Amino acid sequence: MLSLEDEKWKELHGGYRVPYDVSVALLSMDGGTDVWDELWNELHHQGDVDIASYAAVPQLVRIASNGTGRDWNFYGLLATIEVARHRKGNPAVPVWLKADYTSAWALAFTLALTDIDSKTDRATTAAILSVLALAKGQLKLGAMLSGLDESELDEWLEERFAWSEQYG
């Protein structure tokens, strides 16, 4: 895993395709600071991700595995990065990062299995389910779960199964 002190972070590009040293935010997060808004903004932009986005994943999983504050931000950002990784125009995970990225997803799967039992809000549950699907290689299912908002779900259920709001 790329150490947060490694100078390589300064060379990596984020979602805007410009250099973004995500190690600064990750160090802050490791110290307990909430940096989710920055990470969402810088690591993903309108479907674009880049190497800094991928390199952040093992560190995000490491940090999250040491705490109990895993919520929709953690699972949602992982899912967003993984889904976007497969979009045309986004780079592949580089060889030097591939093993750490894959290992992080295996650990994210384990964390998601642990958390699915205790999380009850819709956003976190959907994000966890998305991560579980993506970690199992189910890209389409994971993408659907990560991108489906409540109103779209209600509309789909009503059209498909003639459900009413009383069952929501």
C-alpha positions in Angstrom: 0.0 0.0 0.0 1.3 3.4 -0.9 2.4 5.1 2.3 0.7 8.4 3.1 4.1 9.9 3.4 5.2 8.9 -0.1 5.9 11.8 -2.5 4.1 9.9 -5.3 0.8 11.2 -4.0 1.6 14.6 -5.3 1.8 13.3 -8.9 -1.5 11.5 -8.9 -4.6 13.0 -10.6 -8.1 13.0 -9.1 -11.5 13.2 -10.7 -10.8 16.6 -12.3 -7.8 15.1 -14.1 -5.4 17.5 -12.4 -2.9 16.7 -9.7 -4.6 16.1 -6.3 -2.6 15.0 -3.3 -5.3 13.0 -1.5 -2.8 11.9 1.1 -3.4 15.2 3.0 -7.1 14.5 3.3 -6.4 10.8 4.2 -4.0 11.8 6.9 -6.6 14.2 8.3 -9.2 11.4 8.1 -6.8 9.0 9.9 -6.7 11.7 12.7 -10.4 11.8 13.0 -11.3 14.8 10.8 -14.4 14.5 8.6 -13.1 15.1 5.0 -15.8 13.3 3.1 -17.0 16.3 1.2 -13.5 17.0 -0.1 -13.0 13.3 -1.0 -16.3 13.1 -2.9 -15.5 16.3 -4.7 -11.9 15.6 -5.6 -11.9 11.9 -6.3 -14.9 11.7 -8.6 -16.2 14.3 -11.0 -19.1 13.7 -13.4 -18.1 10.1 -13.9 -14.4 10.8 -14.1 -11.9 9.1 -11.7 -8.1 8.8 -12.0 -5.2 7.2 -10.3 -5.5 9.2 -7.0 -9.1 7.8 -6.8 -7.8 4.2 -7.0 -4.8 4.8 -4.7 -7.2 6.3 -2.1 -9.2 3.1 -1.9 -6.7 0.9 0.0 -6.1 3.8 2.5 -9.9 4.4 2.9 -10.5 0.8 3.6 -7.5 0.6 6.1 -8.8 3.7 7.9 -12.4 2.4 8.0 -11.3 -1.0 9.2 -9.9 0.7 12.3 -13.1 2.4 13.2 -16.8 1.9 13.6 -18.0 5.1 11.8 -18.5 3.4 8.4 -21.6 4.9 6.8 -22.9 5.7 3.3 -20.0 8.0 2.6 -17.4 5.2 2.9 -19.4 2.5 1.0 -20.9 5.0 -1.5 -17.5 6.5 -2.5 -15.9 3.0 -2.9 -18.8 2.0 -5.1 -18.7 5.2 -7.1 -15.0 4.8 -7.8 -15.3 1.2 -8.7 -18.3 1.8 -11.1 -16.6 4.8 -12.7 -13.4 2.7 -13.1 -15.2 0.8 -15.8 -16.4 3.9 -17.8 -14.8 4.7 -21.1 -12.1 7.3 -20.7 -11.1 6.4 -17.2 -7.7 4.9 -16.7 -7.1 1.3 -15.6 -5.7 0.6 -12.2 -1.9 0.7 -12.7 0.1 -2.4 -12.2 1.9 -1.0 -9.1 -1.5 -0.5 -7.4 -3.5 -3.5 -8.6 -2.7 -6.0 -5.8 -3.5 -3.4 -3.0 -6.6 -2.3 -4.8 -7.8 -5.9 -5.1 -7.0 -6.6 -1.4 -8.8 -3.5 -0.3 -11.9 -4.7 -2.1 -11.7 -8.1 -0.4 -11.5 -6.3 3.0 -14.3 -3.9 2.0 -16.5 -7.0 1.3 -15.8 -8.3 4.8 -16.5 -4.9 6.4 -19.8 -4.7 4.4 -20.8 -8.1 5.6 -20.2 -7.0 9.2 -22.0 -3.7 8.8 -25.1 -4.9 6.9 -26.4 -6.4 10.2 -26.3 -3.1 12.1 -27.0 -0.3 9.5 -30.7 0.5 9.0 -30.8 3.7 7.0 -31.6 3.4 3.3 -28.5 5.2 2.0 -26.0 3.1 3.9 -27.9 -0.1 3.2 -27.9 0.5 -0.5 -24.3 1.5 -0.5 -23.3 -1.6 1.4 -25.3 -3.8 -1.0 -23.6 -2.1 -3.9 -20.2 -2.8 -2.4 -21.1 -6.4 -1.8 -22.2 -6.8 -5.5 -19.2 -5.0 -6.9 -16.8 -7.1 -4.7 -18.4 -10.2 -6.1 -17.8 -8.9 -9.7 -21.4 -8.0 -10.3 -20.7 -4.7 -12.0 -24.2 -4.0 -13.4 -26.0 -4.9 -10.2 -23.5 -2.8 -8.1 -23.9 0.1 -10.5 -27.6 -0.1 -10.3 -27.6 -0.2 -6.5 -25.2 2.7 -6.2 -27.0 4.9 -8.6 -30.7 4.3 -7.8 -32.3 7.0 -5.7 -35.4 6.7 -3.6 -37.8 8.3 -6.1 -36.5 6.0 -8.9 -36.9 3.0 -6.7 -40.5 4.0 -5.8 -41.4 4.5 -9.4 -39.9 1.2 -10.5 -41.6 -0.7 -7.8 -44.9 0.9 -8.6 -44.6 0.2 -12.3 -43.2 -3.3 -12.0 -45.1 -4.6 -9.0 -48.0 -2.2 -8.6 -46.7 -1.4 -5.1 -48.2 1.5 -3.2 -46.4 3.8 -0.8 -47.8 1.9 2.2 -45.3 -0.8 1.6 -42.3 1.5 1.4 
